[in-house]
Amino acid sequence: MDINDIFEMTIKADDKFINKLSNPFFSVVIRYDDFAEIRKKRIAAFVNMAFYLLRNWQDEVPFFHILKTTFAEESYNGLL
């Protein structure tokens, strides 16, 4: 997974959302440089979280059990 590619996809999604909000009297300018590193760290954390869950995946086991055995409640809350 290339975190920079995913980050670029989030920018495109943001642009689509902002364009829907924009009108002649209201516009939003997002300065991605101000929070790019934070967003990239969050993306990486979610990607890693997904990999950990998939590594422990078993079709016959409920998702909640996989989540609970993969992450202690404190670490899961910290990741979110």
C-alpha positions as CSV (number, residue, x, y, z in Angstrom):
1,M,0.0,0.0,0.0
2,D,1.3,3.4,-0.9
3,I,0.2,5.8,1.7
4,N,0.9,8.8,-0.6
5,D,-1.5,7.3,-3.2
6,I,-4.2,6.8,-0.6
7,F,-3.6,10.4,0.6
8,E,-4.1,11.7,-2.9
9,M,-7.3,9.8,-3.2
10,T,-8.5,11.5,0.0
11,I,-7.8,14.8,-1.5
12,K,-9.9,14.0,-4.6
13,A,-12.7,12.8,-2.3
14,D,-12.4,16.1,-0.3
15,D,-12.6,18.1,-3.5
16,K,-15.8,16.4,-4.6
17,F,-17.4,17.0,-1.3
18,I,-16.3,20.6,-1.1
19,N,-17.4,21.3,-4.7
20,K,-20.9,20.2,-3.7
21,L,-20.9,22.7,-0.8
22,S,-19.5,25.6,-2.8
23,N,-21.6,28.4,-4.1
24,P,-20.9,32.0,-5.1
25,F,-21.1,33.2,-1.5
26,F,-19.3,30.4,0.2
27,S,-16.1,28.6,-0.7
28,V,-13.6,26.5,1.3
29,V,-9.9,26.3,0.8
30,I,-8.1,23.4,2.3
31,R,-4.4,23.8,3.0
32,Y,-3.3,20.1,2.9
33,D,0.3,21.0,3.9
34,D,-1.0,21.9,7.3
35,F,-2.2,18.4,8.2
36,A,-0.8,16.1,5.5
37,E,1.6,14.2,7.8
38,I,-1.1,13.7,10.4
39,R,-3.5,12.4,7.8
40,K,-0.9,10.1,6.4
41,K,-0.1,8.7,9.8
42,R,-3.8,8.0,10.4
43,I,-4.1,6.3,7.0
44,A,-1.1,4.1,7.8
45,A,-2.6,3.2,11.2
46,F,-5.8,2.1,9.5
47,V,-4.0,0.2,6.8
48,N,-2.0,-1.7,9.5
49,M,-5.1,-2.3,11.5
50,A,-6.8,-3.9,8.5
51,F,-3.8,-6.1,7.8
52,Y,-3.7,-7.3,11.4
53,L,-7.4,-8.1,11.2
54,L,-7.1,-9.9,7.9
55,R,-4.1,-11.9,9.1
56,N,-6.3,-13.2,11.9
57,W,-9.4,-13.7,9.8
58,Q,-11.3,-17.0,10.0
59,D,-14.6,-17.3,8.2
60,E,-16.2,-19.4,10.9
61,V,-15.3,-16.9,13.7
62,P,-17.5,-13.8,14.2
63,F,-15.9,-10.5,13.3
64,F,-16.3,-9.2,16.9
65,H,-14.3,-12.1,18.2
66,I,-11.5,-11.5,15.7
67,L,-11.4,-7.8,16.6
68,K,-11.3,-8.6,20.3
69,T,-8.5,-11.1,20.0
70,T,-6.5,-9.0,17.6
71,F,-6.6,-5.8,19.6
72,A,-6.8,-5.2,23.3
73,E,-9.6,-2.7,24.0
74,E,-7.1,0.0,25.0
75,S,-5.0,-0.4,21.9
76,Y,-8.1,-0.5,19.7
77,N,-9.4,2.7,21.2
78,G,-5.9,4.3,20.9
79,L,-5.8,3.4,17.2
80,L,-9.2,5.0,16.5
